[in-house]
Amino acid sequence: MRLELIKNDFQNCECVRVRLSHDDPQVSWISLFLKEMNDHTGVVASEYDITRGLFDAFSKSFVPDQSRIYAVLTYPLAEEYKAIVKELRKSSLEFLTEKEAASKRGLLRRLQYWRLGSHTLYVRDAKRMDLSRWYGESESWTMTCFKFLVSPVALPDWIEDLARVNIGTIDKDFLRREGRVIFNHFEHGMELVGLDESTASLQVAAEELSRKFNVPLRVVERRE
């Protein structure tokens, strides 16, 4: 097992659709993955503990304290979906199912209804601790991609923006206007798509994870 920090990783991704130039030096695609998960030699924690630690390190690196966080959460496991809806109803967070959002904002004119997830939620103004809890208290993320739009400012059209992140196409203009997008790539790790992003703090965090869990770290520079 090893950690792999990949800078400028323009590989095909099942989680988001993008229209971005690999040759554009402003575009950043950053990944932190757990590789070779069948080999646990010398590892001092479970795969899930390491992965959740990876998620926390990634979010701390790319979600500043004053950020506005908008979430797309999909729960293939029905009981987890019921639990998160119950939790959100008790909280102060505004949320809608994806189909409610589409109906409310007229998105059905532009999006194919069958593509909308019945167990997908759009959440406004989450906190970084919410990200940690959602990953810590569920296993649905092993089968799907939780996605987060992180912006320095409030987004008045946040529903349309989350629809774009989830089932539309992310391009450079969107990143410039709205902010960075981060998501888990199933159980493999976390990824970020943004502009002019630094990996310095993430590399420090990855090195700390490597020491903590006795997992080697490999840093890869790639732009293909």
Order of alpha helices (4+ residues) and beta strands (2+ residues): beta-beta-beta-alpha-beta-alpha-beta-alpha-beta-alpha-beta-alpha-beta-alpha-beta-beta-alpha-beta
